[in-house]
Structures are given as C-alpha cells and as structure tokens.
C-alpha cells in the first residue's frame, strides 16, 4: 500500500510538471502568432505591390489601347499613302513602259548590207572587159568565175524593223536600196541606177492561227523570194524569184515537211502592136522535207503571145509556162568529208524556160524548154587549205526561135591558202565550153568553143581566213583569160571580139573589196 507521504510527493511533482508545460506552450503559441502576423504583414505588402502592378497594368492596357488606336490611325494613313504610292508607281511604270516601248522600237531596227567595189585594167594599163557573164553563153546564164573578173561598184542597203508583241505575234518591215555602177568617179548621179529592190511587210506567229499555220508568216509587197540559194563565186543564183505580190511562208504540215506559197507579179514591157503593157503572174509552191527542196511554179502572161521574136524566121513568144526544181542540201562535202554541198536540177517550159530567174524573160516561146544542173561544195582540206568547186550546166532549145539550141557547161574551183590569220592567197580556175545555135536571133551567130581563166589573189581579211562566207575582204589580183577564136564571131555588140579584147590571151590586174553583214 502506497504511503500518503509518497502520494503527496507524486502529486506535487505532477502539478509542477504540468505548470511548466503550460508555460512552454503559451510561449510557443505567442511565437507562432507573431510569425503569422509577420506573414500577414508581408502578404499585405505583396497584395499592395500586386495592386500597384495591376494598376500599372491597367494603365499600360489603357496606354496600349490608345497606342493601338493611334496605330490604327497610322495604318490607315499609311494605307492611304501606300495606295497613293501604288498609283504613282503604276503611273511611273506606265511612263517607263512607254519609254521602254520607244526604246524597244529603236532596238528593233537592223541594218544590213552588201557591197563590192574595185578597179580593173589590162596589162597596158587601159580599160578592159570583165564580168562573170562576159562570154557568149552569159546571155543565157552561163557564168564563169568572178574572182579577179569584176570592175563595178554594187551596193545593197537593207533597213529592217522587227517587233514581237505580247501576244507572241511578230512583225517585220524591210526596205532595200541598191545601185550598180561601172564608173570609177566619186559622183555618178547622171548614170546611177539607184532602185528600191525590196519593200515588204511580214506578219508572223499570229495567235489566231492554229495547226499547220501556227508558226507561219504572211507577207505582202516587193521582195526576193525566201529560202533559195546561189553559187556566190560564180555570181549566179541557182534560182531567183522576185517581184511584187504576197504569200505565206513556213506552213508546217508535220515535223519534217513545210511549205511556202507565193504569188508574184512582174512586167514584160510594152507590145506596140496591141498597145498593151504585158504583166506576168507567177504562182509558186516551195517545199522542204529534210535535206530536200522541191519547188513548182506556174506562169501566165495574157497577150504576151502577140510578141514577135525577129530572126531568120520569126516566132511568137509564149503566154504561159511552168518551172520545177529539185534540190539537195547536204551538211557534208558530197558525203565524203566535212563541209557542205548544194545541188539542184531545174526544168522549165514555155515562159518558165528561164530557169534561173523565173518570169524575167518575156521573149521565150511557148515551146521553149530548158534543163539546168547546178552544184557546189565547200570543204577544208587541212588546217591551211580550203577548197570550193562548182558546176553549172544548161541546155535550152526552141528558146526564142523554133530550132535554136543553147548548150554550155562551166567548171570552177577556188582554193584558199592561209598564210597568217589575216592574210591568204586565193587561186581560182574557170573553164566554160559552149555550143550556141541562135538561128539568127538578135543577129547572133552559131559558135562553139571554150573559155579559160586563171586568177591569183592575195587577200586580207579579219574574220576566219579560211571561211568562204566571211567578209569583209580586200583583194589584189592578177587574172589571165583566153578563149577559142570562133567565139569572137558570136555578136558584134558583146565583149568577145570587141576592140582590144579578142582571143589570144588577156591579162587583167586590179584591186577589189567585198563585204556583207
């Protein structure tokens, strides 16, 4: 049993312990309250700061709204200014386009030309005869080599204006002035033959044209027919068609076949007996397939059959005719080596029997018939030598008088030897044989025989020295020619047999320039 003294002591200890715990709890509570009060104060400060920030934000929002309104006003002003600027820009562009249009018109002009000019003399330093058509066969187109064989000045000036429109259509206007002169004087107005040889307009790639006509070209005016060719060193066209008319070029039937169609008019001159100027008309179809060219033409000249050709017996000229040509254009030298060749076979009947210059001879009879073969080539033999041969042959029967016969053949070759990039030596040889039986037409006599010419020509140029088709050139030359004496009797008004120019050998010397661009 627990004693009372001990129990009282225990109770006293317990009470003392509880009193100490209470004092400790009160102190802790006071500390916590103080901390809470401090935190509340800090929260109030943070709240105040937040309220300040919110107030500042509200002020910022108000400022931003005001700025936004001002920005909208600024944007509106800028938009108006931009619109005004666009209008001003469009006006500037319009003026610029107009100026560019004027500039493009100026840029659309092109100037091209051809010219040759020189003098020639014989070994006595006096006048002599010359020209690619100086032989009796020259009257019917029998040309010989022209190197060292020309004394005239001939000039062609070509002015062109071209445009390409926004629609894709193209336009072209061309005018050619030409003059030929044999006088050496600087002023030759009294003997000038200045002439407008071409004046025509082309309209190409018309947007309303479709199919075969999509890329075709319409033309009208006075012109040389396009897409034909010549033998330059003989000064002979293989085929030349010119006059006044109209047509369409580049009708593309398929990838390999295209055609040109033309109508030309020409004049044959007056016939006094019927008081009428005869006009001839030529309808032509020129077709191309790969390397081949086929051309067919028909001719008509009403009342031309009233024209009379006087000779041992008289015959009437024809009033119609036809003409055909088959040509081959090769990009090699007769298939043997690098180079090019062009060959053509031509036939004409009636008024088409002038096979080189279609429709240019109104004295041809209705029964006239002519065959012609033309061929030339160009090839480099090595790094310093180039070679260009040519063949031209023709037979024409019943040409002006029933029973007449004109036959000739020309062989020509030119060699170029490069010495330096600007200096070369040119050599040319020509031979022509002719057998002519004119039946007294124009008092011409029947003759046969050969003509020979050799030329040596030191040549200066700035372009590719070995290229036969680059100009300008300046040539100094010496030519020797001779022919069978019988040819002197062909006519009293031609070169052969004229004073100081007869068979037996002739030397000619001279200088010549030639250019084209």
Buried (B, 14 or more C-beta within 10 A) or exposed (E): EEEEEEEEEEEEEEEEEEEEEEEEEEEEEEEEEEEEEEEEEEEEEEEEEEEEEEEEEEEEEEEEEEEEEEEEEEEEEEEEEEEEEEEEEEEEEEEEEEEEEEEEEEEBEEEEBBBBBBEBBBEEEEBBBBBBBBBBBBBBBBBBBBBBBBBBBBBBBBBBBBEEEEEEBBBBBBBBBBBBBEEEEEEBEEEEEEEEBBBBBBBBBBEEBEEBBBBBBBBBBBBBBBEBBBBBBBBBBBBBBBBBBBBBBBBBEEEEBBBBBBBBBBBBEEBEEEEEEBBBBBBBBBBBEEEEBBBBBBBBBEBBBBBEBEBEEEBBBBBBBBBBBBBBBBEEBBEEEEBBBBBBBBBBBBBBBBBBBBBBBBBBBBBBBBBBBBBBBBBBBEEEBBBBBBBBBBBBBBBBBBEBBBBBBBBBBBBBBBEEEEEBEBBBBBBBBBBBBBBBBEEBBBBBBBBBBBBBBBBBBEEEBBEBEEBBBBBBBBBBBBBBBBBBBBBEEBBBBEEEBBBEEBEBBBBBBBBBE
